[in-house]
Amino acid sequence: MHIDVTGTGPALVLIHGWALHGGIFAPLVERLAPHFQLHIVDLPGHGHSRDDSTPLRLPYLVNAIASATPAAVWCGWSLGGLVALHAAATLPQVRGLAMLAATPRFVRGEDWPDAVETSVFEQFGHDLEQDYRGTLERFLALDVMGSQHARSELRTLRDALVERGEPAPRALQEGLTLLEHSDLRGALPALRKPGLWIGGQRDRLVPAGAMHSAAALAPDGLHTAHTISGGGHAPFLGHADQVAGLLQHFVAGCT
């Protein structure tokens, strides 16, 4: 698995979302590298890890990343948040958890309304087999829908998608399965590590309410949630200064 390392200071692991790669974090890397040693992951089947055949299943991913990184705060965006949360719940070397537009459960249920219908992921899985590139384009559009800076964020996501080569179809299908079937809410009440949840006010995939609901499941006072006004599903692109500031303060407090 390819992991870029840059910067100096306490360690921070960054894990990207579905179909992208670690390069998408460039705005955060620019702002955080002077303060932290960043370990920027390309998940299997994505970016420079395109030929890595490690299954996109949480125990495999967590073990592979942990074996190549020091004790650190783990930060996950979207699908990457599931990896970070599982690591925080199972590994003592994870010092803190930061979730960017991520949730312990991505699909809606009677007791979890701030999420999307299961059919969203099922449809993307079906469409990938029929129109691979068109499906990726529609997903990127959903990432930025409603964002205050949707046009510029979409350009960034489109450029990033092909910057390191297209993701492997196998990994995309496995990623959709992970998003559809994971439910890590049960790990939060016993998670006695600090947590930071950052959501976009206009996020159509992970409503901001999910951030606050998830933080409330953790032990009192350990987790906080913030909503980025005008932000979409990738708030670290259009609101990089604000997100980086929250992360800098949080990570510094975990070390």
C-alpha positions, 0 to 999 in steps of 0.5 A: 500500500502506498503511503506518502510521508511529509512534514514534521511533528506529531503523526497524522494519518489521512485516509481518502474516500471512495474512488479518489486517492491521497492527493485529494488532501493537497489543501490540507497537506499544504496547511498542516505539513509545517506542524505535523508528520503526515502519512497520506494513504492511497487505499488498495485499488486507488492511486499509486496503490492501484495494483495492491490486491488487499481487500477493502475490508476494515480489518485488512485495511487497518492492519496494513496501514497500522503496520506502516505508520507510527502511533498517530491521530487517524483522520478519514474522509467519507469511506476513509472514516470507516477505516479510521473509526475501526482503527480507533476502536481496535488499535492502542496506537491510534491516539485520536480520531478525526472524521471528515464528512464521515459517519459510522453508518452511511445508510438510513435506518429507522434509528438513523435518519441522517443518511442516504437510502441503501438504493443509492449504493446499489444503483452506483454498483449496478451503474459501474458495470454499465458505464464506469466513467459516467458513474464516477462522474455522477458520484463526483457531482454528488460529492459537491452538490449543494456546496458553496464552492461546488464548481471549483470543487468539482474541477479539483475532484475531476482532476484528482480522479485521473491524476494517478490513474483511474481506480480499479473496478474491483476496489470500487465495488468493494468500497460500495459494499463497505459503505452499504453494509458497515455499521460501527455505531456500536464501537462509539460508546466504549471509544475512550479516545478524543474525537473530532467530527467535521461535516458540511452544512450542505452535504447530500451524502453525509448530512451534518446531523449525522456528525452530531449524532455520532459524536453524541454516542461517544463518552461524554466530553471526548468527542465534538462535532463542527458544521462547516457553513456552506460546505458540501461532502468535501469541505476541506476543498472549499473551506480548507483554512477552517478545516485545517484550523480545526484539525491543527487544534485537535491533533495538537491536543492529542499529543 
